[in-house]
Amino acid sequence: MIQIQPTSPSLDRIQRRFVTVLPTIQRSGRNHFRHLSHDEQEDAISEMTALAWKHFCRLVQRGKRPEKFIIALVSFVAITVKAGRRLSGHDKSNDVMSPLAQRRYGFRLEALPSR
């Protein structure tokens, strides 16, 4: 849970600042993950947005202005998501169901024929 210090801006102000850069985050996410299927792309962009929010809050708490370097932050978060990191943990690289393992080892899972 993100805790706001008494001297830092209120959570509402931080959220308003984040909402101003949200279109940039989503546009960059669509660009970074354009090779994925629609559902996978939406999941990746959602993870990217969540991680960007987490890092945005931490930077504001440290007295930084992350909107000044949002492209660098978004690039970092995109690389992090591509590597399998998630807001809550990370993908297992040895789990065959994991998209990270499928990319890393060059295979795809497909449904068995119904017959």
N, C-alpha and C positions, 0 to 999 in steps of 0.2 A: 504494500500500500504506500502511496506517495503521501508524505507528510509535508505540509507547507510550514516553513519557519515564520515566526511573527514578523521578521523584518523583510521577508520576501513578498512579492506581489500576491494578491489573493488568487485563489484557484480560478475564479471567474475571469479575472484579467488574463491569466495565463491561457485559459481556454479560448478566449477571444483572439489572442495573439496567434494561437495554434490554428484556429479556423481560417485566419487570413492566408496561411501558407498551405492549407489542406489541398487546394486544387493543384498546386505545384507538386505535392507529394503523390497524388493520385495520377497525374499526367506522367510523371517520371516513372511511376510503377507500371503503368501500361506500356511504356517504352521498354523498360528493363525486362518485363515478362511477356513480351509480345509473342514469343515462340511457344508459350503454353496454351493449352486448351482454355476455353472461356472460364470454366469452373476453377481450374487450377490457377488461372490468372487472378480471378477474384479473391481466392484464398490468399495468394501471395501478396496482393495489394492490401488486403485487410491486415495481414501480419506486419507488413511494412508500416502501415498507418499506426498500428498499436505500438510498435517499437519506436517509431518516430515520436509519438506522444510521450513515451517513457523517457527518452533521451532529451526531448525538448524540456520537460519539467525539471529534470536534473540539471540541465544547463542553466535554466532560469534561476534555480535555487542557488547556483554557484555564482550568480551575478552576471551571467553572459547574456547576449542577445542572439539566440539561435536563428532568428529570421534573417539576420545579416549574412549567414553562411548556410542557408537552407539547402542549396544544391549539394554541398559537401556532406551535410547530414543525411540527405536522402540517398546519396550514392553509398555512403557507409551502411545505411540500413538495408539497401537493396542487396549489397554484397553479403550482408549478414543473413538475410532471408535465403539467398541462393545457396549459402553454405549449410542451410538446414536449421538455423537458430530460430527459435520461436519466442514469443513473449513469456511463455511458460515452458522452459526447457528447450530441447532440440530434438530433431528427428534422429532415430537410430540408424546409423550407416550400415548396419548388418541385417536390418529387417527388410525382407523382400517386399513388403507392402509400402515401404517408405519411398517417396519420389526421389529423395536424395540418393538412396542406394541404387535405384533404377538408373539414375543419371550417371552416378559414379562408375557403376559396373557395366553399363551399356545394355540393359535388357528392359523389356516391358512385360507387364502382366496382361493377359487377355482372358476373357471368359471362355470356358469350355463350350463346345458345341452342345446344343440342347438334345441332340440325338445320341 
